[in-house]
Amino acid sequence: LVLPYIDQPFLDRIAVFKNLFDETIYPPLESVPKKYAIIRRNEWMVDSADIVIACVKYCWGGAARTLENAKRIKKTVILL
């Protein structure tokens, strides 16, 4: 689980997340406003990945933008 920010709803369910995921990662996004945290988290995941596996249904939105970014920077992309 890669979190864009840590908020109270996450803290309230932390025990559930620990049972569902092997690890929880919070990228270095402390200085990013919450409004942009998901976008920056997606950029961080692509930058950190060797391979990007994606299932993007529409050509608009955050997932599509992240997929285009992965292609632009020449990441290996596997589409589902």
Secondary structure, DSSP 8 states (H G I E B T S, - for coil): -B-S---HHHHHTHHHHHHH-S--B--S-TTS-HHHHHHHHHHHHHHH-SEEEE---SSSSHHHHHHHHHHHTT-EEEE-
